[in-house]
């Protein structure tokens, strides 16, 4: 086999009789003064790059914790050197200077003398855990394929295992969906929708096909008006177009609920969404999620720790400024010994567990929860089988900070939503699945299956139920009222559309439902897989609007919410005559800007238009630009009449005939100027009028600069007022 595997026999049948959140966590609480620790006493399958953390109910005097923690590995030896920090006043965090050895037992020693805020001295504590047999080259984002000719060694994995681990990072691989090349764009613009009593519903392509400032990759959608649009909830739509082909470049977008663009950026991020503190989960960079401010610039960067890879299903900013990160943790096990009857079981199966980390902006792990510790019966509860040597045991797909600060997690493979105590890691309740301890009441399906996007607000749990194995097999938006040991369904909207995977549902403050329907068909079934990525109903369940990508692409999630964007980049202005009349027009827009009230358009120094901003892009006719050199600039104006920003100068085609002729020879450039003093050989020019659209010769020379005749500051890099390196 490629590397040593774990049978977990001692965690098998015995685990079915007692819960590990009792045996491990209770062991910690009964033998130590701690309410939380990572790794837990007796834990297995721990990353060799782990940190060690523990906390108490009382605040800790951080100055008394330094030098008190040491680790000793059975193979790697002493690990007393490392970084010790105090997190959130109660959590002591220790990062060893060097990784542990795969497969070894590690003893943790905490010396006595750590004091609480009240002056109480904590006793010495010892416990141990076992490191995973996974080899060091299988951690971190970039694997280290040091094996030769596909073979393996005691320290390096086979190329086959490294390749499979890389594929496990892909949700499409775990869902059994292969790459589909060249997503086809749908051509029709009108169709009859579902069971609408034969009513023909007119479809509109959005955004406006007349726009010229959008990039070619901007995703077009078909919008269907289904009801009274005045009843739509306020807010912008945040989503990302996803292609089954991972090499196909797509975009994440903010748009209005009428399909008009607000912001676009190349790159796919399923969790693209605004945060609670008016920031934006904007992009994934290496093994990290980047959070931006309202200027779209990086404010924070969060990375999965302990050598793990961040999973794209979910990322949540917490109210304390930390983040919740979802991690899929593959471990090589002997599935035939753990559960002999499971389909596809092999003796070298990669079983994928779930890890939830709370990580600070500085990369410290405040909280680490692992399904290996708290879900010992997962091997028998999962609805997944082994495929291609991979056993996706939980398939976590959403995280939520509950109103009381604890964690709500959805696990698709278990058909279960679970609440986790964020202080200790103890499971508070489980809804659905084989072992749910909350009783489901008044749900006509009896249970959700393959669900996504579980959210808890004001005692109401909202779930997007894919219904892959229950009821009518069509996706539902379901609301459960939690009361003691019971979850009563109080509201339901059945979309009537099959959604095999992905999707989400959010209940808006006005009672409307906002729904994304993910992917339509399961693997192996021929047909169109895309679904509407945006469906909104009113509070009575009457559909109002629906959008679907024109290409055979889909979205993982759509979020609707408020946003104010103040980009630092300039508005865009271009001259174009690609319209039915062949008219010369200046098109202009400002990607990401939400606070533009008016646009002013200038031709040279003359204002030729002043118009109210009503959509993403505007344009004005400029017939004079066809046969004469003209230069234009679009100026964005705020509600207070203040100029916000202006575009670069756009010039008409005839201006190309007036370009300065530059002679090149021997790597030296010569420029002719209306001023004899500027007829010099130069190698570099410095723009003296970057702050001006136009400048006169007197003003230019008053700045001690050279002036090139003609109005305008810049025409395709031709600077009118400049200094040269030889002046």
C-alpha positions in Angstrom: 0.0 0.0 0.0 1.0 3.6 -0.5 1.5 4.3 3.1 0.6 2.9 6.5 -3.2 2.8 7.1 -5.2 3.0 10.2 -7.8 0.4 10.9 -9.5 2.3 13.8 -10.8 -1.0 15.1 -10.5 0.2 18.7 -12.6 3.2 17.7 -15.1 1.0 15.9 -17.6 -1.2 17.7 -16.7 0.2 21.0 -17.4 3.7 19.8 -20.9 2.6 18.8 -21.6 2.0 22.5 -20.4 5.3 23.9 -20.1 8.8 22.5 -16.6 10.3 22.1 -17.8 13.7 23.1 -18.3 12.0 26.5 -15.2 9.8 26.6 -12.7 12.4 25.3 -14.2 15.7 26.4 -15.3 14.3 29.8 -11.9 12.9 30.3 -10.5 16.3 29.9 -13.0 18.0 32.2 -12.7 15.3 34.9 -8.9 15.2 35.0 -7.9 18.8 34.2 -9.0 22.3 35.1 -9.7 23.0 31.4 -13.0 23.3 29.6 -11.4 23.0 26.2 -8.2 21.5 24.8 -6.8 20.7 21.4 -5.8 17.9 20.9 -8.1 16.2 23.3 -6.7 13.4 25.6 -6.6 10.2 23.6 -7.3 11.9 20.3 -6.1 10.2 17.1 -5.4 11.3 13.5 -3.9 14.6 14.7 -1.9 16.6 12.2 1.9 16.6 12.7 1.7 20.4 12.2 -0.8 20.9 15.1 -0.7 23.5 17.7 -1.7 22.8 21.3 -4.3 25.0 23.1 -6.4 24.9 26.3 -8.6 27.2 28.2 -10.4 27.6 31.5 -13.6 29.3 32.5 -11.6 32.0 34.2 -9.4 34.6 32.6 -5.7 33.6 32.6 -2.7 35.7 33.5 -0.8 35.3 30.3 2.6 36.3 31.8 2.5 33.1 33.9 2.0 30.7 30.9 5.3 31.2 29.2 7.7 28.3 29.4 5.1 26.1 31.0 4.2 23.9 28.0 6.3 21.2 26.4 5.6 18.3 24.1 7.5 15.0 23.7 7.1 12.8 20.7 7.9 9.1 20.8 9.9 9.5 17.6 10.5 13.3 17.3 11.6 13.9 20.9 11.4 17.1 22.8 9.3 20.0 21.6 9.6 22.5 24.4 10.6 25.3 22.1 7.9 27.3 20.4 5.6 30.3 20.5 3.2 30.7 23.5 0.4 33.3 23.3 -2.8 34.1 25.2 -5.9 34.4 23.1 -9.2 36.0 24.1 -8.0 36.2 27.7 -8.7 32.5 28.5 -7.0 30.4 25.8 -3.3 29.4 26.0 -1.9 28.6 22.6 1.4 26.9 21.9 2.9 26.4 18.5 5.9 23.9 18.4 8.9 25.1 16.6 9.1 21.9 14.5 6.4 19.4 13.2 5.7 16.2 15.0 6.4 12.8 13.4 3.7 10.8 11.6 2.2 8.0 13.6 3.9 8.8 16.9 2.3 9.2 20.4 2.9 12.6 21.8 2.8 13.6 25.5 1.7 17.1 26.5 3.1 18.5 29.8 1.8 21.7 31.3 3.7 22.7 34.4 2.0 24.0 37.5 2.0 27.7 38.2 -0.2 29.1 35.4 -2.4 31.6 37.3 -6.0 32.8 36.7 -7.0 36.4 36.9 -8.2 35.8 40.5 -4.7 34.6 41.5 -5.5 30.9 41.5 -2.6 28.6 40.5 -3.5 25.8 38.1 -2.0 22.4 38.8 0.4 20.5 36.5 -1.4 18.6 33.7 -0.4 15.7 31.4 -2.1 14.0 28.6 -1.3 12.3 25.3 -2.6 12.0 21.7 -1.6 10.1 18.5 -0.4 11.8 15.3 -1.9 10.8 12.0 0.0 8.3 9.8 -0.4 10.8 6.9 3.0 11.7 5.6 4.4 15.3 5.8 4.3 15.7 2.1 0.5 15.5 2.1 -0.1 18.6 4.1 -0.2 22.3 3.0 -1.5 23.6 -0.3 1.5 22.6 -2.4 2.3 18.9 -2.1 5.9 17.8 -2.2 5.9 14.9 -4.8 9.4 13.6 -3.9 8.7 10.0 -4.7 10.4 8.4 -7.6 8.6 6.7 -10.5 5.3 6.8 -8.6 6.8 4.7 -5.8 6.7 5.6 -2.1 9.0 5.5 0.8 8.8 5.7 4.6 8.8 9.5 4.3 7.2 10.3 1.0 3.8 9.4 -0.5 3.2 7.8 -3.9 2.2 10.1 -6.8 -1.1 8.3 -7.0 -2.0 9.3 -3.4 -0.8 12.9 -3.9 -2.9 13.1 -7.1 -6.0 11.7 -5.3 -5.6 14.1 -2.4 -5.5 17.0 -4.8 -8.7 15.8 -6.4 -10.4 15.5 -3.0 -10.2 19.3 -2.8 -12.7 19.5 -5.6 -16.3 19.5 -4.7 -17.1 18.3 -8.3 -14.9 15.2 -7.8 -16.6 14.4 -4.4 -20.0 14.7 -6.1 -18.9 12.5 -9.0 -19.1 15.3 -11.6 -16.5 15.3 -14.3 -15.3 18.3 -16.1 -17.5 19.5 -18.9 -15.8 21.5 -21.6 -17.1 24.6 -23.3 -20.3 25.6 -21.5 -22.8 26.2 -24.2 -24.7 29.5 -24.2 -28.5 29.3 -24.5 -29.9 31.1 -27.5 -33.6 31.5 -26.8 -34.9 34.6 -25.1 -38.5 33.5 -24.5 -40.0 30.4 -23.1 -43.0 29.0 -21.1 -42.1 28.4 -17.4 -43.2 25.2 -15.6 -46.8 24.9 -14.5 -47.8 28.5 -15.0 -51.2 27.6 -16.5 -49.9 28.0 -20.1 -48.8 31.6 -19.4 -46.0 32.7 -21.6 -43.4 34.5 -19.6 -41.2 37.0 -21.4 -37.5 36.7 -20.6 -35.0 39.5 -20.6 -31.3 39.1 -21.1 -29.3 40.9 -18.4 -27.4 43.0 -18.2 -28.3 45.3 -21.0 -26.7 44.0 -24.2 -26.0 47.7 -25.2 -23.3 47.9 -22.5 -19.8 48.2 -23.9 -17.6 48.7 -20.8 -18.1 45.2 -19.4 -15.4 42.6 -20.1 -16.2 39.7 -22.4 -16.2 37.2 -19.5 -19.0 39.0 -17.7 -21.7 36.4 -17.2 -25.0 37.0 -18.9 -28.2 35.8 -17.4 -31.9 35.4 -18.4 -34.3 37.2 -16.0 -37.9 36.1 -15.8 -40.4 38.4 -14.2 -42.9 36.1 -12.3 -44.7 38.7 -10.1 -44.8 42.2 -8.7 -41.2 43.4 -8.6 -42.0 46.2 -6.2 -42.3 43.5 -3.5 -38.7 42.4 -3.8 -36.7 42.8 -0.7 -34.0 45.5 -0.6 -30.4 44.7 -1.2 -27.9 43.6 -3.9 -27.2 40.1 -5.1 -23.8 38.5 -4.4 -22.9 35.3 -6.3 -20.3 33.6 -8.5 -20.7 31.8 -11.8 -19.2 28.3 -11.7 -18.2 26.1 -14.6 -17.8 22.4 -14.3 -14.5 22.8 -16.1 -12.0 24.1 -13.5 -9.9 25.6 -16.3 -12.7 27.8 -17.5 -12.4 31.4 -16.1 -15.6 32.8 -14.5 -16.5 35.8 -12.4 -17.9 36.7 -9.1 -20.4 39.5 -9.3 -22.6 42.0 -7.3 -25.7 43.0 -9.1 -29.2 44.4 -8.5 -32.2 42.2 -8.4 -33.0 43.4 -11.9 -29.7 42.0 -13.2 -27.8 45.3 -13.5 -24.1 45.0 -12.6 -22.6 46.7 -9.5 -19.2 44.9 -9.3 -17.3 42.2 -11.1 -14.0 40.5 -10.7 -12.4 37.5 -12.5 -12.2 34.4 -10.3 -14.6 31.9 -8.7 -15.3 32.1 -5.0 -18.5 30.2 -3.9 -18.6 32.0 -0.5 -18.4 35.5 -2.1 -20.6 37.6 0.2 -20.8 40.7 2.4 -19.9 40.3 6.1 -21.6 41.6 9.2 -19.1 44.5 9.5 -19.6 45.9 6.0 -16.7 44.1 4.5 -16.6 41.6 1.7 -15.4 38.0 1.4 -13.8 38.7 -1.9 -11.3 36.2 -3.1 -9.2 33.1 -2.4 -5.5 33.5 -2.6 -3.3 30.3 -2.2 -4.6 28.6 0.9 -6.4 31.7 2.3 -9.5 33.7 2.1 -9.1 37.5 1.5 -11.6 39.9 3.2 -11.8 43.4 1.6 -13.2 46.7 2.7 -15.7 48.8 0.8 -12.9 49.9 -1.5 -12.3 46.3 -2.5 -8.8 46.3 -1.1 -7.5 43.6 1.3 -8.3 44.2 5.0 -7.5 40.7 6.3 -6.3 37.3 5.2 -7.3 34.1 6.9 -5.7 30.7 6.4 -6.4 27.2 7.5 -3.9 26.1 10.1 -2.2 22.8 11.1 -1.1 22.2 7.5 -4.7 21.8 6.4 -6.4 23.2 3.2 -9.3 25.6 3.5 -12.5 24.2 2.0 -14.5 26.5 -0.3 -17.9 25.4 1.0 -18.0 28.0 3.7 -16.2 30.9 5.3 -17.7 33.1 8.0 -16.5 36.3 9.7 -17.3 36.2 13.4 -18.5 39.1 15.5 -15.1 39.2 17.4 -13.1 39.7 14.2 -12.0 36.1 13.9 -13.1 33.7 11.2 -14.8 30.3 11.0 -13.0 28.0 8.5 -14.2 24.7 7.1 -11.7 21.9 6.4 -11.9 18.5 4.8 -9.4 16.2 6.5 -8.6 13.0 4.5 -7.1 10.1 6.4 -5.9 6.8 5.0 -7.9 3.9 6.7 -8.8 0.3 6.3 -12.5 0.7 5.4 -13.0 -3.0 5.2 -12.2 -3.4 8.8 -14.2 -0.4 10.0 -17.3 -1.1 8.0 -17.0 -4.3 5.9 -20.3 -4.0 4.2 -20.0 -0.5 2.8 -19.9 -0.4 -1.0 -16.6 0.3 -2.5 -14.6 -0.3 0.7 -10.8 -0.9 0.2 -8.0 -1.4 2.6 -6.5 1.9 1.6 -9.5 4.2 1.6 -9.2 7.9 2.1 -11.9 8.7 4.6 -12.7 12.4 4.7 -13.5 13.9 8.1 -14.6 17.4 9.0 -12.6 20.1 10.9 -13.9 23.5 12.0 -11.4 26.1 13.0 -11.8 29.5 14.5 -8.7 31.4 13.4 -7.5 34.9 14.3 -6.2 37.4 11.7 -2.7 36.5 12.9 -3.2 32.8 12.3 -3.8 31.5 15.8 -6.3 28.7 16.3 -8.7 29.7 19.1 -11.0 26.7 18.5 -10.5 23.4 16.6 -13.4 20.9 16.3 -12.9 17.5 14.6 -15.5 15.0 13.6 -12.9 12.3 14.5 -13.3 13.3 18.2 -17.0 14.1 18.4 -18.8 11.8 15.9 -17.5 8.3 16.5 -20.5 6.7 14.9 -20.1 8.6 11.7 -18.7 5.5 10.0 -22.2 3.9 10.3 -24.3 7.1 10.1 -23.0 8.4 6.8 -25.2 8.1 3.7 -22.1 8.0 1.5 -20.3 5.0 0.1 -16.7 4.6 -1.0 -16.0 5.8 -4.5 -12.6 5.9 -6.2 -11.0 5.0 -2.8 -12.6 8.1 -1.2 -15.2 8.0 1.6 -16.7 11.5 2.1 -18.1 10.9 5.6 -19.7 14.2 6.5 -19.5 16.7 3.6 -19.9 19.8 5.7 -21.2 22.6 3.6 -22.3 25.5 5.9 -21.2 27.2 9.1 -23.1 29.9 11.1 -22.4 31.8 14.3 -25.6 31.4 16.2 -27.1 34.3 18.1 -25.7 32.9 21.4 -22.2 32.7 19.9 -22.1 28.9 19.3 -21.8 27.2 15.9 -24.4 25.7 13.5 -23.0 23.3 10.9 -24.7 21.5 8.1 -23.4 18.0 7.1 -24.9 16.9 3.8 -23.6 13.3 4.0 -25.4 12.7 7.4 -28.6 14.6 6.4 -28.0 16.5 9.7 -27.7 20.0 11.2 -25.7 20.2 14.4 -25.1 22.8 17.0 -21.7 22.9 18.6 -20.6 24.6 21.8 -17.9 27.1 20.8 -16.4 27.1 24.2 -15.8 23.4 24.7 -16.7 21.7 21.4 -19.4 19.6 22.9 -22.4 18.8 20.7 -25.5 20.6 22.0 -28.0 19.1 19.6 -28.3 17.2 16.3 -31.3 17.6 14.0 -31.9 15.0 11.4 -29.9 11.9 10.3 -29.7 8.6 12.1 -28.7 10.0 15.5 -30.6 13.3 15.7 -31.8 14.0 19.2 -34.2 16.8 18.1 -37.6 15.4 17.0 -38.8 16.8 13.6 -42.5 17.6 13.7 -45.0 18.6 11.0 -42.6 18.1 8.1 -44.5 16.4 5.2 -41.2 14.8 4.1 -40.4 13.7 7.6 -36.8 14.8 7.2 -34.5 16.8 5.0 -31.8 15.1 2.8 -28.7 16.4 1.1 -29.3 19.8 2.7 -27.3 23.1 2.5 -27.1 26.5 4.2 -28.5 26.0 7.7 -29.0 29.3 9.5 -30.4 30.1 13.0 -32.0 33.4 13.8 -34.5 34.2 16.6 -35.2 30.5 17.3 -35.9 29.9 13.6 -33.7 27.4 11.7 -33.8 27.9 8.0 -32.6 25.1 5.7 -32.2 24.6 2.0 -33.4 21.0 1.6 -32.2 19.4 -1.7 -34.6 16.5 -0.9 -32.3 14.1 -2.8 -33.9 11.1 -1.1 -37.0 12.3 0.5 -40.5 13.5 -0.5 -41.0 14.7 -4.1 -37.2 15.0 -4.7 -37.6 18.7 -5.4 -35.8 21.4 -3.5 -37.5 23.1 -0.6 -36.9 26.2 1.5 -37.8 25.1 5.0 -38.2 26.9 8.4 -38.1 25.0 11.7 -39.1 26.5 15.0 -36.8 25.1 17.7 -38.5 24.5 21.1 -36.7 22.3 23.6 -36.2 18.8 22.1 -38.4 19.5 19.1 -38.0 21.1 15.7 -41.4 22.0 14.3 -41.7 23.0 10.6 -43.6 26.3 10.5 -43.1 27.3 6.9 -42.3 25.6 3.6 -41.8 26.6 0.0 -41.4 23.8 -2.5 -39.6 25.1 -5.6 -40.8 22.2 -7.8 -37.3 22.0 -9.2 -34.8 19.2 -8.7 -31.5 20.3 -7.2 -29.1 17.4 -6.8 -26.3 19.5 -5.2 -25.4 23.0 -4.0 -27.9 25.8 -3.4 -29.0 27.9 -0.5 -32.0 29.7 1.1 -32.1 32.9 3.1 -35.2 34.4 4.8 -35.2 38.2 4.3 -36.2 40.7 7.0 -39.5 41.4 5.1 -40.4 37.7 5.0 -39.3 37.1 1.4 -37.3 34.1 0.5 -34.1 34.3 -1.6 -33.1 30.9 -3.1 -30.3 29.5 -5.2 -31.1 26.1 -6.8 -27.5 24.9 -7.4 -27.1 21.9 -9.7 -30.0 20.1 -11.2 -29.0 16.5 -12.1 -26.9 13.9 -10.4 -23.9 12.3 -12.1 -24.6 9.7 -14.7 -27.9 11.4 -15.7 -27.9 13.1 -19.1 -29.5 16.5 -19.5 -29.0 20.1 -18.5 -27.5 20.5 -15.0 -27.9 24.2 -14.5 -30.7 25.6 -12.4 -31.9 29.2 -11.6 -29.3 30.7 -9.3 -31.7 33.4 -8.0 -35.4 32.9 -7.1 -37.2 35.3 -4.8 -40.7 34.9 -3.4 -42.8 37.2 -1.3 -43.8 36.5 2.2 -46.8 34.5 1.0 -44.7 32.2 -1.2 -45.6 33.8 -4.5 -42.6 33.9 -6.9 -41.5 37.3 -8.0 -38.4 36.9 -10.1 -36.0 34.3 -11.3 -32.5 34.4 -13.0 -30.5 31.7 -14.7 -27.1 31.9 -16.4 -27.3 31.8 -20.2 -24.3 29.4 -20.4 -24.5 25.9 -18.9 -23.0 27.1 -15.7 -24.4 27.4 -12.1 -23.9 29.1 -8.8 -23.2 27.5 -5.4 -25.0 30.3 -3.4 -26.6 33.7 -3.7 -26.7 36.2 -0.8 -28.8 39.3 -0.8 -27.9 42.2 1.4 -26.8 45.9 1.6 -23.5 47.2 0.3 -21.7 50.5 -0.3 -18.8 50.4 -2.7 -16.1 53.1 -3.0 -13.5 51.7 -5.4 -10.1 53.4 -5.7 -9.7 52.7 -9.4 -11.0 55.1 -12.1 -14.3 54.9 -14.0 -14.0 53.5 -17.4 -14.9 55.4 -20.6 -14.7 54.1 -24.2 -15.8 55.3 -27.6 -17.8 52.8 -29.6 -20.1 52.7 -32.6 -21.2 49.1 -32.4 -25.0 49.8 -32.4 -27.8 49.5 -34.8 -27.5 53.1 -36.0 -23.7 53.0 -36.2 -23.7 56.2 -34.0 -20.5 57.2 -32.3 -21.1 57.0 -28.5 -19.1 57.5 -25.4 -19.9 54.7 -22.9 -18.9 55.0 -19.3 -19.3 53.2 -16.0 -17.5 52.7 -12.7 -17.1 49.1 -11.5 -18.0 48.7 -7.9 -19.3 52.2 -7.2 -22.7 52.4 -5.5 -22.8 56.1 -4.5 -22.6 57.8 -7.9 -25.6 60.2 -8.2 -24.8 61.9 -11.6 -22.4 61.7 -14.5 -20.8 64.8 -16.1 -19.2 64.4 -19.6 -16.5 66.7 -20.9 -15.2 67.2 -24.3 -11.9 69.0 -23.6 -12.8 71.7 -21.2 -16.5 71.9 -22.4 -19.2 70.0 -20.4 -21.4 68.4 -23.0 -23.7 66.3 -20.7 -25.0 66.1 -17.2 -27.2 63.1 -16.5 -28.7 61.3 -13.5 -27.2 57.9 -12.9 -30.0 55.2 -13.2 -28.0 52.1 -14.2 -24.5 50.6 -14.3 -23.5 52.1 -17.7 -24.6 55.2 -19.5 -23.7 56.7 -22.9 -24.0 59.9 -24.9 -24.0 60.4 -28.6 -20.8 62.1 -29.9 -21.3 62.4 -33.7 -18.4 65.0 -33.9 -16.0 62.2 -32.9 -16.3 60.4 -36.3 -14.3 62.8 -38.4 -12.4 65.0 -36.0 -10.0 64.4 -33.1 -12.0 64.8 -29.9 -11.1 63.9 -26.3 -13.6 63.0 -23.6 -13.7 62.4 -19.9 -16.6 61.1 -17.7 -16.8 62.5 -14.2 -18.7 60.7 -11.4 -20.5 63.0 -9.0 -21.9 62.2 -5.5 -25.2 63.2 -3.9 -23.5 66.2 -2.4 -22.4 67.5 -5.8 -18.8 66.6 -5.0 -16.6 65.0 -7.7 -15.8 61.4 -6.7 -13.5 60.3 -9.5 -13.0 60.7 -13.3 -12.2 58.4 -16.1 -9.1 58.4 -18.2 -9.3 60.5 -21.3 -11.0 58.7 -24.2 -10.0 59.9 -27.7 -11.7 59.5 -31.0 -10.0 57.6 -33.8 -8.9 60.6 -35.9 -6.6 61.6 -33.0 -4.4 58.7 -34.0 -3.3 60.8 -37.0 -2.0 63.5 -34.6 0.3 61.2 -32.7 3.7 62.6 -32.0 6.2 60.9 -34.4 9.0 59.4 -32.5 12.3 58.4 -34.2 14.0 55.4 -32.7 17.7 54.7 -33.2 20.3 53.1 -31.0 17.9 52.9 -28.2 17.6 56.7 -28.0 14.3 58.6 -28.6 13.9 62.2 -30.0 10.8 64.3 -29.5 9.8 67.5 -31.4 8.2 70.2 -29.4 6.7 73.6 -30.1 9.3 75.0 -27.7 12.9 74.9 -29.0 14.2 74.4 -25.5 12.4 71.0 -25.4 14.0 69.7 -28.6 16.4 67.5 -26.7 17.3 63.9 -26.6 15.5 62.2 -23.7 15.0 58.8 -22.2 12.2 59.4 -19.7 9.3 61.8 -19.4 7.6 62.9 -16.2 4.0 64.2 -16.5 3.7 67.7 -15.1 -0.1 67.9 -15.4 -1.4 64.6 -14.0 -3.8 66.6 -11.9 -5.4 68.3 -14.9 -7.5 67.3 -17.9 -6.2 70.3 -19.9 -3.5 72.8 -19.3 -2.4 76.0 -21.2 1.1 76.6 -22.4 1.6 79.5 -19.9 0.5 77.3 -17.0 2.8 74.5 -18.2 5.8 76.7 -18.6 5.1 78.3 -15.2 5.6 74.8 -13.8 9.0 74.7 -15.4 7.9 72.2 -17.9 7.9 71.7 -21.7 4.6 72.1 -23.5 3.5 70.3 -26.7 0.8 72.3 -28.5 -2.8 71.2 -28.6 -5.5 70.8 -25.9 -5.6 67.8 -23.6 -3.3 66.2 -21.1 -2.8 62.6 -22.3 -3.6 61.0 -25.6 -2.6 57.3 -25.7 0.5 58.1 -23.5 1.3 61.4 -25.3 1.9 63.8 -22.5 1.3 67.5 -23.4 3.1 69.0 -20.4 6.2 67.2 -19.3 9.8 67.1 -18.0 12.5 65.0 -19.5 15.4 63.4 -17.8 17.7 65.7 -19.8 16.0 69.0 -18.7 
